Amino acid sequence: MSGCGCGGDGGTGPFSKGRELVEFVCNAHGGTIRDQRIPSGALDAICQGCGAQFTLPTYVGSCSGCGGVHAVAPMNPTVENIQFGGKDFLLES
């Protein structure tokens, strides 16, 4: 993933945590990654904001219960690596 900010200044990138990872995935490659389906299949997750179960079919998605935005980095899309953007994080349309 050359040119995607991996290892760039500022500490953001595919190994970030929390909001930084969500922002990174939302913006990676001009925003083209965020809506791509996870090739290994949708991930069944627990919202880190409200605790509701939801499915994350793409690299960035929202909890159907509270709207909390979650993301997972394309290089390691597993349930354990899903990060939460925070209660005040909103997806831009």
Secondary structure, 3 states (H helix, E strand, C coil): CCCCCCCCCCCCCCCCCHHHHHHHHHHHHHHCCCCCECCCCCEEEECCCCCCEEEECECEEECCCCCCEEECCCCCCCHHHCEECCCCCCCCC
